[in-house]
């Protein structure tokens, strides 16, 4: 999804509606000045050209500004396309010749200024061409970033796997559009599983680790009968990923991830299974208020060997606990971008208190979409819009 969007599974890229051959045109249409959907980028250089002509004709011979027409293609180069800029370059030359011919010989601006206007037009067209190529490159890069985002945080239908859900992802780096936070829902043969987590660090290394974990979760979450087996597969995958990075000589070989693994068993309709890998404990929001699930007893993914290096298979996992989940109650899982958001006074965002106050005023706030929108808005207000880390708000409940 877009960095500040709310969705069950993500936003739609505008460029997906157009063939690649038209993407450059799409970029220009997006960036040009528009009024009621129509481009008016051609208006400012035209007004400038007309203004120069009028002033030059209605002032004395001591104030000849016809050579200022060199500015016209320069303005067009900044806001118009290449062909429009070339047209204004030609118009500037014609305007120069017409205006200069009106004056007596001793007041003519002459050939030097004509050459100046001509060179200015050529340079403006060249600069516009460079700008267009740079914008096209930016479109391709954003397209790649968007494809990466949709691969890591794949679109999820609503409802999905018998769950109502909503998510907000706020990237600390807006241009990157994706970071180390991840979430997914995987319906399977033995119920529906949910994974929400946060890879330590930022950059492409964090994205790679998140993609590796999600790939494993999507397969194990579908096939495996026991949620503990899914947790074990995730722990092993994180270690394998770290070993692979170390073998490549990458400096992120010590990367780990915090995560919450949720299981909604098909045979139990009023409970949720939770495995917490050192993540912020989930909240349960419902008509009766807000409670915190006390399950933060495990180390992050990739660090399980620190608990028991001699464990069978070298894997030591957090405990799996089952909690009641009444009808109408919603699970709220966030990353540390929420709980560690600070205001100007250095105070952390009080998530549980804020949600409790909101539910006391509006009982409908327990719905996943309303809940994530509320938390998003309050976190942004609390932090003044300055996020130090990627931020994910994920809410889910049984239908």
C-alpha positions as CSV (number, residue, x, y, z in Angstrom):
1,X,0.0,0.0,0.0
2,X,1.0,3.5,-0.2
3,X,3.0,4.8,2.7
4,X,0.0,6.4,4.4
5,X,-2.8,4.3,3.0
6,X,-5.2,2.1,4.8
7,X,-6.1,-1.2,3.1
8,X,-6.9,-4.8,3.4
9,X,-4.2,-5.4,1.0
10,X,-2.7,-2.4,-0.6
11,X,-3.2,0.4,-3.1
12,X,-3.3,0.2,-6.8
13,X,-0.5,1.8,-8.7
14,X,-1.6,4.5,-11.1
15,X,0.9,3.4,-13.7
16,X,-0.5,-0.1,-13.8
17,X,-3.4,1.3,-15.8
18,X,-1.1,2.4,-18.6
19,X,1.3,0.7,-21.0
20,X,4.9,1.3,-20.4
21,X,5.2,3.4,-23.6
22,X,2.8,5.9,-22.1
23,X,4.5,6.2,-18.7
24,X,6.6,9.2,-19.6
25,X,3.4,11.0,-20.8
26,X,1.7,10.0,-17.5
27,X,4.5,11.5,-15.5
28,X,4.2,14.8,-17.4
29,X,0.4,14.9,-17.0
30,X,0.8,14.4,-13.3
31,X,3.4,17.1,-12.8
32,X,2.1,19.8,-15.1
33,X,0.0,22.7,-13.9
34,X,-3.6,21.6,-14.2
35,X,-7.0,23.3,-13.9
36,X,-10.1,21.1,-13.9
37,X,-8.0,18.2,-15.2
38,X,-6.5,20.1,-18.1
39,X,-2.9,21.1,-18.4
40,X,-2.2,24.9,-18.3
41,X,1.6,24.5,-18.1
42,X,1.8,26.3,-21.5
43,X,0.2,29.5,-20.1
44,X,3.1,31.0,-18.0
45,X,5.6,31.1,-20.8
46,X,3.0,32.5,-23.2
47,X,2.0,35.2,-20.8
48,X,5.7,36.1,-20.3
49,X,6.2,36.3,-24.1
50,X,3.1,38.5,-24.6
51,X,4.2,40.7,-21.7
52,X,7.6,41.2,-23.1
53,X,6.1,42.1,-26.5
54,X,3.7,44.6,-25.0
55,X,6.2,46.3,-22.8
56,X,8.8,46.5,-25.7
57,X,6.3,48.1,-28.0
58,X,4.9,50.6,-25.5
59,X,8.1,51.9,-24.0
60,X,10.7,54.3,-25.3
61,X,13.8,53.3,-27.3
62,X,15.9,53.6,-24.2
63,X,14.0,50.6,-22.7
64,X,14.2,47.7,-25.2
65,X,13.5,44.4,-23.6
66,X,13.0,42.2,-26.7
67,X,16.1,40.2,-25.8
68,X,14.3,39.1,-22.6
69,X,12.4,36.7,-24.8
70,X,15.3,34.3,-24.1
71,X,13.6,33.7,-20.8
72,X,10.5,32.2,-22.4
73,X,11.9,28.8,-23.6
74,X,13.8,28.7,-20.3
75,X,10.5,28.9,-18.3
76,X,8.9,26.3,-20.7
77,X,11.8,23.9,-20.1
78,X,11.0,23.8,-16.4
79,X,7.3,23.0,-16.7
80,X,6.5,21.8,-20.3
81,X,7.5,19.0,-22.5
82,X,10.3,19.0,-25.1
83,X,8.2,19.8,-28.1
84,X,6.4,22.6,-26.3
85,X,9.7,24.0,-25.2
86,X,11.0,23.8,-28.8
87,X,7.9,25.6,-30.0
88,X,8.4,28.4,-27.5
89,X,12.0,28.7,-28.6
90,X,10.9,29.2,-32.2
91,X,8.2,31.7,-31.0
92,X,10.8,33.6,-29.1
93,X,12.9,34.0,-32.2
94,X,10.0,35.0,-34.4
95,X,8.8,37.5,-31.7
96,X,12.3,38.9,-31.6
97,X,12.5,39.4,-35.4
98,X,9.0,41.0,-35.6
99,X,9.5,43.4,-32.6
100,X,13.0,44.4,-33.6
101,X,11.9,45.2,-37.2
102,X,9.4,47.7,-35.9
103,X,12.1,50.1,-34.6
104,X,14.3,52.4,-36.6
105,X,17.7,51.2,-37.5
106,X,19.6,53.0,-34.8
107,X,17.4,51.4,-32.1
108,X,17.6,47.8,-33.4
109,X,18.8,45.2,-30.8
110,X,20.6,43.6,-33.7
111,X,22.3,40.3,-34.4
112,X,24.0,39.7,-31.0
113,X,20.8,39.6,-29.1
114,X,19.2,37.4,-31.8
115,X,22.0,34.9,-31.4
116,X,21.5,35.1,-27.6
117,X,17.8,34.2,-28.0
118,X,18.6,31.4,-30.4
119,X,21.2,29.9,-28.1
120,X,18.9,30.3,-25.2
121,X,16.2,28.3,-27.0
122,X,18.6,25.5,-27.9
123,X,19.9,25.3,-24.4
124,X,16.3,25.3,-23.0
125,X,15.3,22.4,-25.3
126,X,18.4,20.4,-24.2
127,X,17.7,21.1,-20.5
128,X,14.1,20.0,-21.0
129,X,15.2,16.8,-22.6
130,X,17.5,16.1,-19.7
131,X,14.7,16.8,-17.3
132,X,12.3,14.5,-19.1
133,X,14.8,11.6,-19.1
134,X,15.4,12.2,-15.3
135,X,11.7,12.1,-14.7
136,X,11.3,8.9,-16.7
137,X,14.1,7.3,-14.7
138,X,12.3,8.4,-11.5
139,X,9.1,6.7,-12.7
140,X,11.0,3.5,-13.4
141,X,12.6,3.6,-9.9
142,X,9.3,4.2,-8.2
143,X,7.8,1.4,-10.3
144,X,10.5,-0.9,-9.0
145,X,10.0,0.2,-5.4
146,X,6.2,-0.3,-5.8
147,X,6.7,-3.8,-7.2
148,X,9.0,-4.6,-4.3
149,X,6.4,-3.3,-1.9
150,X,3.6,-5.3,-3.4
151,X,5.8,-8.4,-3.3
152,X,6.7,-8.1,0.4
153,X,3.4,-6.6,1.5
154,X,1.1,-8.4,-0.9
155,X,-2.5,-7.3,-1.4
156,X,-4.9,-9.1,0.8
157,X,-8.6,-9.3,0.1
158,X,-11.1,-8.4,2.8
159,X,-12.3,-10.6,4.3
160,X,-9.5,-13.2,4.0
161,X,-9.3,-16.6,5.7
162,X,-12.4,-15.9,7.8
163,X,-10.8,-12.7,9.2
164,X,-11.7,-9.1,9.0
165,X,-8.5,-7.0,8.9
166,X,-6.9,-3.7,8.1
167,X,-3.4,-2.4,8.1
168,X,-1.5,0.9,7.9
169,X,2.1,1.0,6.8
170,X,4.1,4.2,7.3
171,X,7.6,4.2,5.8
172,X,10.1,6.4,7.6
173,X,11.7,6.8,4.2
174,X,8.8,7.9,2.0
175,X,10.8,7.5,-1.2
176,X,11.7,3.9,-0.4
177,X,8.0,3.0,0.2
178,X,9.0,-0.2,1.9
179,X,11.2,-1.2,4.8
180,X,11.7,-3.9,7.4
181,X,8.2,-4.1,8.7
182,X,6.1,-6.9,7.4
183,X,2.7,-8.6,7.8
184,X,0.6,-11.2,6.1
185,X,-2.4,-13.5,6.5
186,X,-2.2,-17.1,5.3
187,X,-5.3,-19.3,5.3
188,X,-4.3,-23.0,5.4
189,X,-5.3,-26.5,5.9
190,X,-5.4,-26.2,9.7
191,X,-6.8,-22.7,10.2
192,X,-5.6,-19.2,9.4
193,X,-2.2,-17.8,10.5
194,X,-1.1,-14.2,10.8
195,X,2.4,-12.9,11.0
196,X,3.4,-9.3,11.9
197,X,7.0,-8.4,12.5
198,X,9.9,-5.9,12.2
199,X,13.3,-6.7,10.9
200,X,16.2,-5.0,12.7
201,X,17.7,-2.2,10.8
202,X,16.7,-0.5,7.6
203,X,17.5,-0.5,3.9
204,X,17.5,-3.2,1.3
205,X,19.0,-5.7,3.7
206,X,15.9,-5.4,6.0
207,X,13.6,-5.8,3.0
208,X,15.5,-9.0,1.9
209,X,15.1,-10.5,5.4
210,X,11.4,-9.6,5.5
211,X,10.8,-11.2,2.1
212,X,12.6,-14.4,3.2
213,X,10.5,-14.7,6.3
214,X,7.3,-14.0,4.5
215,X,8.1,-16.6,1.9
216,X,8.6,-19.2,4.5
217,X,5.5,-18.2,6.4
218,X,3.3,-18.4,3.4
219,X,4.3,-22.0,2.8
220,X,4.6,-23.3,6.3
221,X,1.4,-21.4,7.4
222,X,-0.6,-23.2,4.8
223,X,0.8,-26.7,5.2
224,X,1.9,-27.2,8.8
225,X,-0.6,-28.6,11.3
226,X,1.0,-27.1,14.4
227,X,1.7,-23.4,14.9
228,X,4.9,-24.3,16.8
229,X,6.2,-26.0,13.6
230,X,5.5,-22.8,11.7
231,X,7.4,-20.9,14.4
232,X,10.3,-23.3,14.1
233,X,10.4,-22.9,10.3
234,X,10.6,-19.1,10.7
235,X,13.4,-19.3,13.2
236,X,15.4,-21.7,11.0
237,X,14.8,-19.5,8.0
238,X,16.1,-16.4,9.7
239,X,19.3,-18.2,10.7
240,X,19.8,-19.5,7.2
241,X,19.3,-16.1,5.8
242,X,21.9,-14.7,8.2
243,X,24.4,-17.4,7.2
244,X,23.8,-16.7,3.6
245,X,24.4,-13.0,4.0
246,X,27.6,-13.7,6.1
247,X,28.9,-16.0,3.3
248,X,28.4,-13.2,0.8
249,X,30.5,-10.9,3.1
250,X,27.5,-8.7,3.8
251,X,27.7,-6.6,7.0
252,X,24.1,-7.5,7.9
253,X,24.9,-11.1,8.9
254,X,23.8,-10.4,12.5
255,X,20.3,-9.2,11.5
256,X,17.3,-10.5,13.5
257,X,13.6,-9.8,13.5
258,X,10.9,-9.4,16.1
259,X,7.5,-10.9,15.2
260,X,4.2,-12.0,16.5
261,X,2.8,-15.2,15.1
262,X,-1.0,-15.7,15.5
263,X,-3.0,-18.8,14.9
264,X,-6.8,-18.9,14.5
265,X,-7.5,-22.7,14.7
266,X,-10.3,-23.9,12.5
267,X,-11.7,-26.1,15.3
268,X,-11.8,-23.3,18.0
269,X,-13.8,-20.2,17.3
270,X,-13.3,-18.3,20.4
271,X,-9.5,-18.3,21.0
272,X,-6.2,-17.3,19.4
273,X,-2.8,-19.0,19.6
274,X,0.2,-16.6,20.0
275,X,3.9,-17.1,19.7
276,X,5.8,-13.9,20.4
277,X,9.4,-13.5,19.1
278,X,10.4,-10.6,21.3
279,X,7.8,-8.3,19.8
280,X,5.6,-5.7,21.3
281,X,2.7,-7.7,23.0
282,X,-0.6,-7.5,21.1
283,X,-3.5,-5.6,22.4
284,X,-7.0,-7.0,22.5
285,X,-9.6,-4.2,22.0
286,X,-13.3,-4.9,22.6
287,X,-16.5,-3.7,24.2
288,X,-15.0,-4.5,27.6
289,X,-12.0,-2.3,27.0
290,X,-8.4,-3.0,26.2
291,X,-6.1,-5.7,27.6
292,X,-2.5,-6.6,26.8
293,X,-1.6,-10.2,26.0
294,X,1.4,-11.1,28.3
295,X,3.4,-13.2,25.8
296,X,6.6,-11.3,25.4
297,X,8.8,-14.2,26.7
298,X,10.8,-15.1,23.6
299,X,13.9,-13.7,21.8
300,X,13.7,-12.3,18.3
301,X,13.8,-14.6,15.2
302,X,17.4,-15.6,14.6
303,X,18.5,-15.4,18.2
304,X,16.9,-18.6,19.5
305,X,20.3,-20.3,20.0
306,X,21.2,-17.8,22.7
307,X,18.5,-19.4,24.9
308,X,19.5,-23.0,24.5
309,X,22.4,-23.7,22.2
310,X,22.1,-27.4,22.7
311,X,18.3,-27.6,21.9
312,X,17.3,-30.4,19.5
313,X,18.0,-29.2,16.0
314,X,19.6,-26.0,17.4
315,X,16.1,-24.4,17.7
316,X,14.7,-22.9,20.9
317,X,11.3,-21.3,20.6
318,X,9.1,-19.0,22.7
319,X,6.2,-20.7,24.3
320,X,2.9,-21.0,22.5
321,X,-0.1,-19.7,24.5
322,X,-3.8,-19.7,23.8
323,X,-6.0,-16.8,24.8
324,X,-9.7,-16.4,24.7
325,X,-11.0,-14.0,22.0
326,X,-14.6,-13.1,22.4
327,X,-16.9,-12.1,19.5
328,X,-16.4,-8.5,18.7
329,X,-12.8,-8.3,20.0
330,X,-10.0,-7.2,17.8
331,X,-6.3,-8.0,18.0
332,X,-4.1,-4.9,17.5
333,X,-0.4,-5.5,16.7
334,X,2.0,-2.7,16.1
335,X,5.7,-2.3,15.4
336,X,8.0,-0.2,17.5
337,X,7.4,2.8,15.2
338,X,4.2,3.2,17.2
339,X,5.3,2.6,20.7
340,X,8.5,4.4,20.4
341,X,7.1,7.5,18.7
342,X,8.0,10.5,20.7
343,X,6.5,14.0,21.0
344,X,8.4,17.2,21.4
345,X,8.8,16.5,25.1
346,X,10.4,13.1,24.5
347,X,7.3,11.2,25.8
348,X,6.4,7.9,24.1
349,X,3.1,7.4,22.5
350,X,0.7,5.8,25.0
351,X,-1.0,3.3,22.8
352,X,-3.1,1.3,25.2
353,X,-4.4,4.5,27.0
354,X,-5.3,6.2,23.7
355,X,-7.2,3.2,22.4
356,X,-9.0,2.8,25.7
357,X,-10.1,6.4,25.7
358,X,-11.3,6.1,22.1
359,X,-13.4,3.0,22.7
360,X,-15.0,4.7,25.7
361,X,-16.3,7.4,23.3
362,X,-16.9,5.3,20.2
363,X,-17.7,1.6,20.5
364,X,-17.5,1.2,16.8
365,X,-13.8,2.0,17.0
366,X,-13.1,-1.7,17.6
367,X,-13.6,-2.4,13.9
368,X,-10.2,-3.1,12.3
369,X,-10.3,-0.3,9.8
370,X,-11.5,2.4,12.3
371,X,-8.9,1.2,14.8
372,X,-5.9,1.4,12.5
373,X,-6.9,4.8,11.2
374,X,-7.3,6.1,14.7
375,X,-3.8,4.8,15.8
376,X,-2.2,6.1,12.6
377,X,-3.7,9.6,13.0
378,X,-2.8,9.8,16.7
379,X,0.7,8.6,16.2
380,X,1.3,11.2,13.5
381,X,-0.1,13.9,15.7
382,X,1.9,12.8,18.7
383,X,5.2,12.7,16.8
384,X,4.4,15.9,14.8
385,X,4.6,13.9,11.6
386,X,8.2,12.9,12.1
387,X,8.7,9.1,12.2
388,X,12.1,7.8,13.2
389,X,11.3,4.3,12.2
390,X,9.0,2.3,9.9
391,X,5.6,2.0,11.4
392,X,2.9,-0.7,11.0
393,X,-0.5,-0.9,12.6
394,X,-2.3,-4.1,12.0
395,X,-5.8,-5.1,13.3
396,X,-7.6,-8.4,12.8
397,X,-10.6,-10.2,14.2
398,X,-12.7,-13.2,13.4
399,X,-15.8,-12.6,11.2
